[in-house]
Every structure is written in structure tokens, then in C-alpha cells.
Amino acid sequence: MNIVPLHEEFGAQVSGVELSKPLDAATHAQLEQAINRYSVLLFRDARGPSQPIDSDQQIRFSQYFGTLEEEHVTYYSTGSISYVGRIGNILPDGTQFKADTRKARSQSANNMWHSDSSFREIPSLYSLLVAHEVPDEAGETEFVSARSAYQRLHANVQKNINHKVGIHDYIYSRTKVGEDAVSDGQRTYMRPVRQRLVRTNPVTGEHNFFVGSHVRSIEGMDDQSAQPLIRDLIDEATRKTSIYRHDWQQGDVVMWDNRCVLHRGCGYDADRYRRLLLQTRLRGNGPSLAEPGFDLTAAP
């Protein structure tokens, strides 16, 4: 296995691992260490040049790192369970939907900086995307490290946020792009949840703030104070020099740590190009409020 950094702050490209085959214990342990250290891992040509791993192989590889999380769009809309989500404009029957559809508008919310499933009581641990079809231009995904950004904060700002709780709300974030971006089932069942504003990696001991487009408010702060703080934290994480912009190639597999990474899609011409990435997510080990970390009852 060879690991080469992608960005000076985070991320690495991994070669020498064939994801279409079972992992041995030593390889799995190395990858666990790598994801905790680098936060984002790129596997290119993991099956062969421009050959994506299939859904069964993606699920098998994902399960080495935890318990699969049901895909939320289908689950909260129809109640059915699927562990593979579809990102892009290609339906299961292979047809392409256009940019002026409700489905496309809903997916456009992914172009805001966010952490996957932070709107769930147990937020996602890791996400994996596999590129099956990519547009000839645009359609990249950008990543930033909220761990590196936390380290850049002034000590007084760190002290101010360490013991706070953020309120994450899927309906709040999705309706920013349109009231029809969420279904009736999602409005009924997807309630706001409380999350630590600062999380701690249990392996490395490093801290990061936990924000993004789903964060509606901060407990104990009025909106006039909380909203600027949320924006400032996102701005600090997403400064231009701290962004890793991934230009997808067919067959790419990207895995990232939702505890400390923000990401967003960059948009593309959905009327002109086809795009399909398949996603799996791993459920976190429990609510963020129950994680070891700063005392949430202590005053800042």
C-alpha cells in the first residue's frame, strides 16, 4: 500500500489496494489508521483503469468500517430501506432527468457546505462515493478539514465554542433551495437534532468544530449572535487555500470522515451531461452528545 498526501492540511491518495476483493486484517488496519489521520482517502483505479467497483463490492468494502446507514431520501419519503444512494441525474432505469425537476432542485442543496447526516441523532461516521458516470466538465466535489480550521481559531474562540450544542435541521437546510425540495414524509419525520459544536477524534484526540448548512442555531445563543458565529466558522474552514477540489474520473472511490470534514458539490450542466455517483454511509457509533469530549454542562 502506498499513501500520498492530497493537500497540505488533509487527504491522501491510496494505491495498491484492490477494493473489489476482500481486505486482509493488516490492510484494513492500515486504512483505519489512514482515515483517522487524513480524513479523506482517494482510491483511483481500485478495480482497474476507469472500472468502477459494483454496488455489492462497495457495500462489502464499506462494511469493514462500520454499520451501513439507510439512505435517508428514500427512507423518510417512502419508508423503504436502501443502503446505496444515487448522486447525479441518472435514474435506476438509466434515464436522465433534467435540471428543472424537483429531484434536481433537492440535490442542488448538496452544493452547500455540509456534513452527511448531521441532521440525524446518530450522525454518519464515514461516506463513500464511487464514480460511475462523470460529466466532461464541472461536477467536482470540494472538501475541507474542520479539524485544521479549529486549530487556526484564536484560543478565545475555541473556549467560546467548546462546550456548546448546535441544532441541525434537514428541513431548514433543504428548503433554502425551495419549499418543494423536501417531501411530506421528510417534513413529518425529520426533526431537528442536537449535536456537539466541537467533536473529538477518539483515536487521535484532535478537535474540530461540527457545522455546515444543516446547522440552524446554537443552544444558549440568540440568532443574532449564533448565525454570524456559524458563518464565521464555515468561512474559516472553507478559505480558498484550505479546499481540496476533487475532479472525478470514472472508477474513483472517495471515502471521508463526516465527523471532521465538510464537503459540497460544485454543480454541472444537468441538461447536457450525465452524472452518477453511488454513495454508501456508515452510521456513527452513537449520538455526538454521548461522545467523550468537552463537558457540555460547563459554562464557556
Secondary structure as UniProt FT lines:
FT   STRAND          2..5
FT   STRAND          12..15
FT   TURN            19..20
FT   HELIX           25..38
FT   STRAND          40..43
FT   TURN            49..50
FT   HELIX           55..63
FT   TURN            64..65
FT   HELIX           72..78
FT   STRAND          85..88
FT   TURN            92..93
FT   TURN            99..100
FT   HELIX           102..108
FT   HELIX           109..111
FT   TURN            116..119
FT   STRAND          124..133
FT   STRAND          141..145
FT   HELIX           146..152
FT   HELIX           155..161
FT   TURN            162..163
FT   STRAND          165..168
FT   HELIX           170..174
FT   TURN            175..176
FT   HELIX           179..181
FT   HELIX           184..189
FT   STRAND          193..196
FT   STRAND          198..200
FT   TURN            202..204
FT   STRAND          207..209
FT   TURN            213..214
FT   STRAND          215..218
FT   TURN            219..220
FT   HELIX           223..237
FT   HELIX           240..242
FT   STRAND          244..246
FT   TURN            250..251
FT   STRAND          253..257
FT   TURN            258..260
FT   STRAND          261..265
FT   TURN            270..272
FT   STRAND          276..283
FT   HELIX           288..290
FT   TURN            296..297
//
